[in-house]
Amino acid sequence: MTKEEIIEMAKQVKLPYDYITGEPMWLDKLEQFAKLVAEKEREALEVELLKMKQGVASKSDYIQGRWDLIGEFQDIIRARGQE
């Protein structure tokens, strides 16, 4: 999540802002909080994708294509955590 996205969300929920900088108050804490929320979401998605992989493994007729697709989703989620 970018700093700009965090600022936009803070504005949408009408958090107080610094009249000098025009940025939400406690921006550093908001950024830390947003990173924690995003990390938890990625972890939850990883769990769900693992469940999908386990379900796909029980159906041998289309394992490889589905397995690859789920793996690609996992890679995308992990990459988001590196940003």
Sequence and secondary structure as in RCSB ss.txt:
>XXXX:A:sequence
MTKEEIIEMAKQVKLPYDYITGEPMWLDKLEQFAKLVAEKEREALEVELLKMKQGVASKSDYIQGRWDLIGEFQD
IIRARGQE
>XXXX:A:secstr
  HHHHHHHHHHTT  B TTT SBTTHHHHHHHHHHHHHHHHHHHHHHHHHHHHHHHT GGGHHHHHHHHHHHHH
HHHHHHH 
